[in-house]
Amino acid sequence: MQRSSEHDGEAALARRFVSEALQNPYNAAILERLPLLGLPDAWLVAGCLFQTVWNLHSGMAPTARIKDYDLFYFDAADLSEAAEQEVQARANALFADLPITVEAKNQARVHLWYEQWFGFPYQALQSARDGIERFLVPCTCVGVHPGEQALGPTLYAPYGLQELYAGILRPNPQCPHLPLFQAKAESYRKRWNWLQIREMAGSPR
């Protein structure tokens, strides 16, 4: 009975999260148009989603303080930078009327550039969901897929949503790059000062 109650609570929180994320009109527009790009395993992820929720929690406009809107897709057939840039160009054209920055990243090739860019090794991913699981802060590991039209968007939140709503920031054991975590967490707390940074590592669940 308790397990069923916990599941119902998680499902309700998931519905709440998607509903609040879609109060940002740019998130709604991106999800509506995303299928037009024809990208394999494509998701709207991370900041634009959870930061919208934090904005609403803080009494701010849903679009406030959001720096960019990230798209993940997974295309192992072409790992070239040129192919990723071509996708970015198509995304730029598709969302040109929106006053935002949309960045598209092929998760199949992240391991090729991550260490040179960030200074830490990065294991090759097998899907876009794998990429969502590797964000530096577990509560920010969220992604939304457009889903079937009749069913609505699909949420992927591998570590749940409790810590996201509680504002708890801690390192992700799946990506334990502590200097990067600290910089990211401090950046978040400057924008949403009610967030709590907990530096001890632990299980993401």
C-alpha positions in Angstrom: 0.0 0.0 0.0 2.8 2.4 0.9 4.6 1.6 -2.4 1.4 2.3 -4.4 1.0 5.6 -2.5 4.6 6.6 -3.3 4.1 5.7 -6.9 0.9 7.9 -7.0 2.8 10.7 -5.4 5.6 10.5 -8.0 3.2 10.4 -10.8 1.4 13.5 -9.5 4.7 15.3 -9.1 5.6 14.3 -12.7 2.3 15.7 -14.0 2.9 18.9 -12.0 6.4 19.3 -13.4 5.4 18.9 -17.0 2.4 21.3 -16.5 4.7 23.9 -14.9 7.5 23.5 -17.5 4.9 24.1 -20.3 4.0 27.4 -18.7 7.1 28.7 -20.3 5.8 29.4 -23.9 9.2 28.7 -25.4 9.3 25.2 -24.0 5.8 24.6 -25.3 6.8 25.9 -28.8 10.0 23.8 -29.0 8.2 20.6 -28.0 5.5 21.3 -30.6 8.0 21.8 -33.4 10.7 19.3 -32.3 9.3 16.4 -34.4 9.8 18.6 -37.5 13.5 18.3 -37.2 13.3 14.5 -37.6 16.0 13.8 -35.1 16.4 10.3 -33.5 15.8 10.1 -29.8 15.2 13.8 -29.4 14.5 15.5 -26.1 14.2 19.0 -24.6 16.4 18.9 -21.5 17.6 20.4 -18.3 17.8 24.1 -17.6 14.9 25.4 -19.6 12.7 22.9 -17.8 13.8 22.9 -14.1 14.6 26.6 -14.2 11.1 27.4 -15.3 9.8 25.4 -12.3 12.2 27.3 -10.0 11.1 30.6 -11.5 7.5 29.8 -10.7 8.4 28.7 -7.2 10.2 32.1 -6.8 7.3 34.1 -8.0 9.1 35.1 -11.2 8.1 35.0 -14.8 8.5 31.4 -16.2 11.1 32.6 -18.8 13.3 34.6 -16.4 17.0 34.0 -16.0 17.1 31.1 -18.5 20.2 31.3 -20.6 19.5 28.8 -23.3 17.3 25.9 -24.4 19.0 22.6 -24.9 18.0 19.7 -27.2 19.6 16.3 -26.9 19.4 13.7 -29.7 21.3 10.5 -30.4 22.6 9.7 -33.9 25.4 7.1 -33.8 25.4 6.9 -37.6 27.3 10.2 -38.0 29.6 11.4 -35.2 31.1 14.3 -37.2 31.0 17.8 -35.9 29.8 18.9 -39.4 26.7 16.8 -39.0 25.9 18.3 -35.6 26.4 21.8 -37.0 24.0 21.0 -39.8 21.4 20.0 -37.2 22.1 23.2 -35.3 21.6 25.2 -38.5 18.2 23.5 -39.0 17.2 24.2 -35.4 18.2 27.8 -35.7 16.0 28.2 -38.7 13.0 26.3 -37.1 13.1 28.5 -34.0 14.3 31.7 -35.6 11.1 33.6 -34.5 11.7 32.8 -30.8 13.9 35.3 -28.9 16.0 32.5 -27.3 19.1 30.5 -27.9 18.4 26.8 -28.8 21.4 24.4 -28.7 21.3 20.9 -30.2 23.8 18.3 -29.1 24.3 14.8 -30.5 24.8 12.7 -27.4 26.5 10.0 -29.4 29.6 12.2 -29.8 29.9 13.9 -26.4 32.8 11.6 -25.4 34.8 12.9 -28.3 35.0 16.4 -27.0 34.1 16.5 -23.3 37.5 15.9 -21.8 39.2 18.4 -24.0 36.5 21.0 -23.1 36.0 20.3 -19.4 39.1 18.5 -18.3 37.5 15.2 -17.2 37.1 11.9 -19.1 33.6 11.0 -20.3 32.3 7.5 -21.1 30.6 7.1 -24.4 26.8 7.3 -24.2 24.3 4.8 -25.6 21.2 7.0 -25.8 20.0 10.6 -25.2 18.6 9.4 -21.8 22.1 8.3 -20.8 23.1 12.0 -21.4 20.3 13.2 -19.2 21.5 10.9 -16.4 24.9 12.5 -16.5 24.1 16.1 -15.6 26.3 17.3 -12.7 23.4 17.8 -10.3 20.9 14.9 -9.9 17.8 17.0 -9.5 18.5 18.7 -12.8 18.5 15.4 -14.7 15.2 15.9 -16.5 14.1 15.7 -20.1 10.8 15.9 -22.0 10.0 14.2 -25.2 7.1 15.5 -27.4 5.5 12.1 -27.1 2.4 10.9 -29.0 0.0 13.8 -29.8 -2.9 12.1 -28.0 -0.9 11.3 -24.9 1.1 14.5 -24.5 4.8 14.9 -23.5 6.9 12.2 -21.9 9.0 13.0 -18.9 12.3 11.3 -18.1 13.5 12.1 -14.6 15.8 9.2 -13.6 16.4 10.4 -10.0 12.9 11.7 -9.3 11.7 15.2 -8.7 11.6 15.5 -4.9 15.1 17.2 -4.7 14.3 19.5 -7.6 11.2 20.9 -5.8 13.1 21.0 -2.5 16.0 22.9 -4.1 18.7 20.5 -3.1 21.9 20.5 -5.2 24.4 17.8 -4.7 27.0 16.0 -6.9 25.9 13.3 -9.3 27.9 10.1 -8.6 27.4 9.3 -12.3 29.4 12.4 -13.2 31.5 13.2 -10.1 33.4 16.2 -11.5 33.4 18.2 -8.3 34.9 21.5 -9.5 32.4 21.6 -12.3 29.6 20.8 -9.9 30.6 23.6 -7.5 30.7 26.2 -10.3 27.4 25.0 -11.6 25.7 24.9 -8.2 27.0 28.4 -7.3 25.7 29.7 -10.6 22.3 28.3 -9.8 22.2 29.7 -6.3 23.1 33.2 -7.5 19.9 33.1 -9.6 17.7 31.3 -7.1 19.0 32.0 -3.6 16.8 29.5 -1.8 18.6 26.6 -3.3 20.8 24.5 -0.9 24.2 23.1 -1.9 25.2 19.8 -0.4 28.6 18.7 -1.4 28.8 15.2 0.1 28.5 12.6 -2.6 25.9 9.9 -2.3 23.4 7.8 -4.1 21.2 9.8 -6.5 18.1 8.0 -5.3 
